[in-house]
Amino acid sequence: MNPTQQALRVAVWQAAPVIMDAAATVDKTVHLIARAAASDAQLVVFPEVFIPAYPRGLSFGFVVGSRTEAGRRDWQRYYDNSILVPGPETEQIGEAAREACAYVVIGVTERDRMNRTLYCTLLYFGPDGSLLGTHRKLKPTGSERLIWGEGDGSTLTVIDTPFGRMGGLICWENYMVLARAAMYQQGVRIYLAPTADFREVWQSTMRHIAVEGRCFVIGCNQYVEKSMYPHDLHYRKDLDSQPEVMCPGGSCIVDPYGEYLDGPLFGEEGMLIADLDLGALTRTAMDFDPIGHYERPDVFRLEVTK
């Protein structure tokens, strides 16, 4: 799809969910979408699993070879505050997107309708309020595998928009070389990277992808303090050894030259905002185009199983 729009205003929300409270977090999401719309944002981006939270630091009573009933109850609380897609929560977010006349992208924990598997999922809403697409994380990292199932190639989603093709990968999926190649192959111009990674080296990843993919990269993380966790969790003692600021953020907006347009933001909740000059996508392709003169299909071939 050829873009019809030459500029795009993007808002990125580095915010904390109301941890393990889906209804309250959806209400906060709706409020933050409206605030971004007041700044004339046309695309509003939220972090990985903003609903109902990234359960950083919690064990849910899992150790190799055994589980506990108290841990199962914490997990059920997380499960009960995860959402169906589509469902009433996606309808609320879609309506907020429609009122804002903006694209909205948000990470959630999704409950499968047919079984009790959870997925780390990225949702795409259009300015008409419709749910345009989903992406389920292909490979949860480390202990995340105790919480979320694996997605498949059918949800390597790319959305056509007036400003070009938009798509993304979640957190350490961005270290999966062929997953990135699959996104480039689909012509991504606006590359979304919601994450839970706040390391300094993650900034290098965001800048590298922008240069490698000749795309704008939108990195979005949560800001979370230990005091924000519910105090009645059975395994809240897991957090005793954690710092008070458990996730300091690091959200950023990077242009296809690898330069920051806004951020990285650390140490607080806040909204990043930037006006993207979409003409830069063509200018940077003059000397390197990952799906053009640098693709070399006579030498390399990528096949995605869906």
C-alpha positions as CSV (number, residue, x, y, z in Angstrom):
1,M,0.0,0.0,0.0
2,N,1.5,3.4,-1.0
3,P,1.2,5.9,1.9
4,T,-1.1,8.9,1.3
5,Q,0.2,10.7,4.4
6,Q,3.6,12.3,4.6
7,A,3.7,13.0,8.4
8,L,2.5,11.2,11.5
9,R,2.2,12.3,15.1
10,V,2.9,9.4,17.5
11,A,2.3,9.3,21.2
12,V,3.9,6.7,23.4
13,W,2.6,6.1,26.9
14,Q,5.2,5.0,29.5
15,A,2.7,4.2,32.2
16,A,1.8,1.8,35.0
17,P,-1.3,-0.4,34.8
18,V,-3.5,-0.9,37.8
19,I,-1.8,-4.2,38.5
20,M,-4.0,-7.2,38.2
21,D,-7.1,-5.1,37.8
22,A,-8.3,-5.2,34.2
23,A,-11.3,-3.0,34.6
24,A,-9.4,-0.2,36.3
25,T,-6.5,-0.5,33.7
26,V,-9.0,-0.2,30.8
27,D,-10.4,2.9,32.4
28,K,-6.9,4.3,32.7
29,T,-6.1,3.3,29.1
30,V,-9.2,5.2,27.8
31,H,-8.2,8.3,29.8
32,L,-4.6,8.2,28.4
33,I,-5.9,7.8,24.8
34,A,-8.0,10.9,25.3
35,R,-5.0,12.8,26.6
36,A,-2.9,11.7,23.6
37,A,-5.7,12.8,21.3
38,A,-5.7,16.3,22.9
39,S,-2.1,16.5,21.6
40,D,-3.3,15.6,18.1
41,A,-1.7,12.1,18.1
42,Q,-2.7,9.9,15.2
43,L,-1.1,6.8,16.7
44,V,-1.1,6.0,20.4
45,V,1.2,3.1,21.6
46,F,1.1,1.3,25.0
47,P,3.5,-1.2,26.5
48,E,3.7,-5.0,26.5
49,V,0.9,-6.6,28.6
50,F,-0.4,-3.3,29.9
51,I,-3.5,-5.2,30.8
52,P,-3.4,-6.6,33.4
53,A,0.4,-6.0,34.0
54,Y,3.8,-7.6,33.4
55,P,4.1,-9.8,36.5
56,R,7.7,-8.9,37.1
57,G,9.2,-10.5,40.2
58,L,6.4,-13.0,40.9
59,S,7.0,-16.7,41.0
60,F,3.4,-17.9,41.3
61,G,4.8,-20.7,43.5
62,F,6.5,-22.4,40.5
63,V,9.7,-24.3,41.1
64,V,10.9,-27.2,38.9
65,G,8.9,-30.2,39.8
66,S,6.2,-28.6,42.1
67,R,3.6,-25.9,42.4
68,T,1.7,-24.6,45.4
69,E,-2.0,-23.9,45.9
70,A,-1.3,-20.3,47.1
71,G,0.7,-19.7,43.9
72,R,-2.2,-21.1,41.8
73,R,-4.5,-18.6,43.4
74,D,-2.2,-15.7,42.4
75,W,-2.1,-17.1,38.9
76,Q,-5.9,-17.4,38.9
77,R,-6.1,-13.7,39.8
78,Y,-3.8,-12.9,36.9
79,Y,-5.9,-15.1,34.6
80,D,-9.2,-13.6,35.7
81,N,-7.9,-10.1,34.9
82,S,-6.7,-11.1,31.5
83,I,-9.0,-10.4,28.6
84,L,-10.9,-12.1,25.8
85,V,-10.1,-10.8,22.3
86,P,-12.6,-9.6,21.1
87,G,-14.5,-8.9,24.3
88,P,-15.9,-6.1,26.4
89,E,-12.5,-4.6,27.2
90,T,-11.5,-4.4,23.5
91,E,-14.9,-2.8,22.8
92,Q,-14.1,0.0,25.3
93,I,-10.6,0.5,23.9
94,G,-12.0,0.5,20.4
95,E,-14.5,3.1,21.3
96,A,-11.8,5.3,22.8
97,A,-9.8,4.9,19.6
98,R,-12.8,6.0,17.6
99,E,-13.4,9.0,19.8
100,A,-9.8,10.0,19.4
101,C,-9.8,9.3,15.7
102,A,-6.4,7.5,16.2
103,Y,-4.8,4.2,15.7
104,V,-4.2,2.5,19.1
105,V,-1.7,-0.3,19.8
106,I,-1.7,-2.0,23.2
107,G,-0.2,-5.1,24.8
108,V,-2.5,-7.4,26.8
109,T,-2.6,-10.8,28.3
110,E,-5.2,-12.6,26.2
111,R,-7.4,-15.5,27.4
112,D,-8.0,-18.1,24.7
113,R,-11.8,-18.7,24.2
114,M,-11.4,-22.5,23.7
115,N,-9.0,-23.3,26.6
116,R,-7.3,-21.8,29.6
117,T,-4.1,-20.8,27.8
118,L,-2.9,-17.2,28.2
119,Y,-1.0,-15.4,25.4
120,C,1.1,-12.2,25.5
121,T,-0.7,-10.4,22.7
122,L,-0.4,-7.1,20.8
123,L,-3.7,-5.5,19.7
124,Y,-4.2,-3.0,16.8
125,F,-7.2,-0.7,16.7
126,G,-8.2,1.6,13.9
127,P,-9.5,5.2,14.1
128,D,-13.0,3.8,13.4
129,G,-12.7,1.8,16.5
130,S,-12.4,-1.6,14.8
131,L,-10.0,-4.3,16.0
132,L,-7.7,-4.5,13.0
133,G,-5.4,-7.3,14.0
134,T,-3.5,-9.2,16.7
135,H,-0.1,-10.6,17.3
136,R,0.7,-13.4,19.8
137,K,4.3,-13.5,21.1
138,L,6.1,-16.3,19.4
139,K,8.4,-17.2,22.2
140,P,8.0,-16.1,25.8
141,T,11.3,-15.6,27.5
142,G,12.6,-17.6,30.5
143,S,10.0,-17.9,33.3
144,E,7.5,-16.2,31.1
145,R,6.9,-19.6,29.6
146,L,5.2,-20.6,32.9
147,I,2.5,-18.0,32.1
148,W,2.1,-17.6,28.4
149,G,1.7,-20.0,25.5
150,E,3.4,-19.6,22.1
151,G,1.9,-17.8,19.2
152,D,2.5,-18.9,15.6
153,G,3.3,-17.4,12.2
154,S,-0.3,-16.6,11.4
155,T,-0.2,-13.6,13.7
156,L,2.9,-11.9,12.3
157,T,0.5,-9.0,11.7
158,V,1.1,-6.0,9.5
159,I,-1.6,-3.3,9.2
160,D,-2.1,-1.1,6.1
161,T,-2.5,2.6,7.1
162,P,-2.5,6.0,5.3
163,F,1.1,6.4,6.6
164,G,2.3,3.0,5.4
165,R,2.5,-0.4,6.8
166,M,2.6,-0.8,10.6
167,G,3.6,-3.9,12.6
168,G,5.8,-5.1,15.4
169,L,7.3,-7.7,17.7
170,I,7.1,-8.0,21.4
171,C,10.2,-7.6,23.7
172,W,12.8,-10.3,23.0
173,E,11.1,-11.4,19.9
174,N,13.1,-8.5,18.5
175,Y,16.2,-10.6,19.0
176,M,14.8,-13.3,16.7
177,V,16.6,-12.5,13.4
178,L,14.1,-14.2,11.1
179,A,11.1,-12.7,12.9
180,R,12.5,-9.3,12.2
181,A,13.2,-10.3,8.6
182,A,9.6,-11.4,8.3
183,M,8.4,-8.0,9.4
184,Y,10.8,-6.2,6.9
185,Q,9.7,-8.5,4.2
186,Q,6.1,-7.3,4.7
187,G,7.2,-3.7,4.2
188,V,6.9,-2.4,7.7
189,R,7.5,1.4,7.9
190,I,6.3,2.0,11.5
191,Y,7.9,-0.8,13.6
192,L,6.4,-1.2,17.1
193,A,8.5,-2.8,19.9
194,P,6.5,-2.9,23.2
195,T,8.7,-4.4,25.9
196,A,9.5,-5.1,29.5
197,D,13.3,-4.6,28.9
198,F,14.7,-1.5,30.6
199,R,18.4,-2.3,30.1
200,E,20.7,0.3,28.5
201,V,21.6,-2.3,25.8
202,W,17.9,-2.4,24.8
203,Q,18.4,1.1,23.4
204,S,21.1,-0.2,21.1
205,T,18.5,-2.8,19.9
206,M,15.9,-0.1,19.1
207,R,18.5,2.0,17.2
208,H,19.9,-1.0,15.3
209,I,16.4,-2.2,14.2
210,A,15.6,1.3,12.9
211,V,18.8,1.4,10.8
212,E,18.6,-2.3,9.7
213,G,14.9,-2.0,8.8
214,R,15.0,1.5,7.5
215,C,11.9,2.2,9.5
216,F,10.7,4.3,12.4
217,V,10.9,2.3,15.7
218,I,8.5,2.9,18.6
219,G,9.8,1.4,21.8
220,C,7.3,1.4,24.7
221,N,7.8,0.1,28.3
222,Q,6.0,0.4,31.6
223,Y,7.1,2.5,34.6
224,V,6.3,0.4,37.7
225,E,7.1,0.7,41.4
226,K,6.9,-2.1,44.0
227,S,4.2,-0.2,46.0
228,M,1.9,-0.5,43.0
229,Y,1.5,-4.3,43.4
230,P,-1.6,-5.6,45.4
231,H,-0.6,-6.1,49.0
232,D,-2.8,-9.2,49.4
233,L,-1.0,-11.4,46.9
234,H,-0.1,-14.8,48.4
235,Y,3.5,-14.5,47.0
236,R,4.0,-10.8,47.4
237,K,7.0,-11.8,49.5
238,D,8.7,-12.6,46.2
239,L,9.1,-8.8,45.8
240,D,11.0,-8.3,49.1
241,S,14.4,-8.4,47.3
242,Q,13.2,-6.2,44.4
243,P,14.1,-2.5,44.2
244,E,11.3,0.0,44.8
245,V,11.4,1.1,41.1
246,M,11.0,-2.3,39.5
247,C,10.7,-1.0,35.9
248,P,12.2,2.4,35.2
249,G,11.0,2.5,31.6
250,G,13.2,3.4,28.6
251,S,10.5,4.2,26.1
252,C,11.8,5.9,22.9
253,I,10.9,7.0,19.4
254,V,13.7,6.4,16.8
255,D,14.0,7.5,13.2
256,P,15.3,5.4,10.3
257,Y,18.8,6.9,10.7
258,G,18.9,5.5,14.2
259,E,18.5,8.9,15.9
260,Y,16.2,9.6,18.8
261,L,13.1,11.8,18.1
262,D,12.0,11.6,21.7
263,G,13.3,9.7,24.8
264,P,14.5,7.5,26.1
265,L,12.4,8.3,29.2
266,F,13.5,6.8,32.5
267,G,12.3,7.1,36.1
268,E,8.8,8.3,35.6
269,E,5.4,7.9,33.9
270,G,5.0,10.1,30.9
271,M,4.0,10.5,27.3
272,L,6.5,10.8,24.5
273,I,5.4,12.5,21.3
274,A,7.0,13.0,18.0
275,D,6.1,14.1,14.4
276,L,7.5,11.5,12.0
277,D,8.7,12.8,8.6
278,L,7.7,9.8,6.5
279,G,9.8,11.1,3.6
280,A,12.9,10.0,5.6
281,L,11.9,6.4,4.8
282,T,12.6,7.0,1.1
283,R,15.7,9.0,1.7
284,T,17.3,6.4,3.9
285,A,16.5,3.7,1.4
286,M,18.8,5.4,-1.2
287,D,21.8,3.5,0.1
288,F,20.2,0.6,2.0
289,D,16.9,-1.1,1.4
290,P,16.3,-4.4,3.3
291,I,13.6,-5.5,0.9
292,G,15.0,-3.8,-2.2
293,H,18.5,-3.7,-3.6
294,Y,19.9,-5.3,-0.4
295,E,17.5,-8.2,-0.2
296,R,19.3,-10.5,-2.7
297,P,16.4,-13.0,-3.2
298,D,18.7,-14.9,-5.7
299,V,20.9,-15.8,-2.6
300,F,18.5,-15.8,0.4
301,R,14.9,-16.9,0.8
302,L,12.6,-16.6,3.9
303,E,9.6,-18.9,4.3
304,V,7.1,-18.2,7.2
305,T,4.9,-21.1,8.3
306,K,1.3,-19.9,9.1
